Amino acid sequence: MSASSTPKEEAGLVRAIGVPGLTANIVNSTVGAGIFALPALVAAQIGAASPLAYVICAVAMCLFVTSFAMAGSRVSLTGGLYAYVEVAFGRYVGFLAGVLYFLTA
């Protein structure tokens, strides 16, 4: 069988990660190791209101995750945060966003 007899498939981004994989990726990149020390610090600072603080933070993180999901559905490039910012603001700003995200993660 020769290579010319088979039709060449279009190379592109394969969207095969699925909802569970995407959820695990977002949780992994936003939670980090600080989750093991943070509850004690929050409880010491604000006391009985700490569950409410976690609910407020969860709502804020849902907004953050939703914006990432919307950007991911509109940009067909690979690269995550860099690709989203590059499409919107250009290569230089995309580079800065990628480096700053790397340094804070």
N, C-alpha and C positions, 0 to 999 in steps of 0.2 A: 504494500500500500504506500503510495507516495504522499508527500506532504501537500502537494498541490490538489489532490483529489478530495481532501476534506475541507469543508468550509471553515474559514478562520473566524473564530468568535471575537466579537467586539470586546476589547479590553476596557474595563471600567470598574467602578467601585461595586463590590459585591456586598449587599446589605444582608448579612447573615448572622449578625450578633444576637438578635432577638431581645425581647423585653427582659428576661432574667439576666442575661449577660450585661445589658446596658445598665440595669439597676445595680448589679454588683460593681460595675466599673465606677459609676457615679458615687456610690457609697464609699468605695475604696479611696477615691480621690478627694472626697470631702471630709470624711471622718478622721482618718489618720490614727496615730497612736495616742493622741491626746485624750481620747475618749476614756482611757483608763484612769487618768489623773483628774480630769476636769470635774466630774460629779462631786468629789469631795471639796474641791475649791469653791465651786458654786454654792454648795450647801453651807459652807462656812461663811461665805460673804452675805448671802441673802436669806438664809434660813428656810422657813416653811414655804416661801414663795418660789423655791427652786423648780418644782414641777411646772409651774406656770411659765417660768423663764424658758424651760425646755420646749414647751408647746409653742411659745412665740418664736423661738429659734427654728423649730420644725416648719412652721408656716413660712418663715423667711427662706429656708433652704428649699422648700417646694417651689417658690418663685424662681430661685436661682436654677434649680434643676429643669424647670419648665423652659426657661430661656435657652439653656443648653440644648434641650430636645428640639425646640423650634429652630434654632440655628443649624443643628445637625440635619434636620429634614429639608432645609433649604439649600445647603451647600453640599455639592456632590464630590468635593475633593476630600482626600485623606489628610489628616493632620490635626484634627481636633480643634482646640482653641485657636491655634495659629491659623488654620484655614478659615475659620469663621471671621476672625478679625482681619485677615488679609483681604478677603473678598469685600468686606465693608469699608476698610480704611487704607488698604495698601500694604506693600511688603514690609516696610520699615516698622509701622505700628504693629503689624502681625508678629514680627520678630520680637519687638519689645514685650508684647503681651505673652508670647510663648516663654521667653526667658524669665520674666517676672513670675509667671505661674510656676515654672520649674523651681525657682528659688524659694517660693513660699510653700510648695507642696512637700 
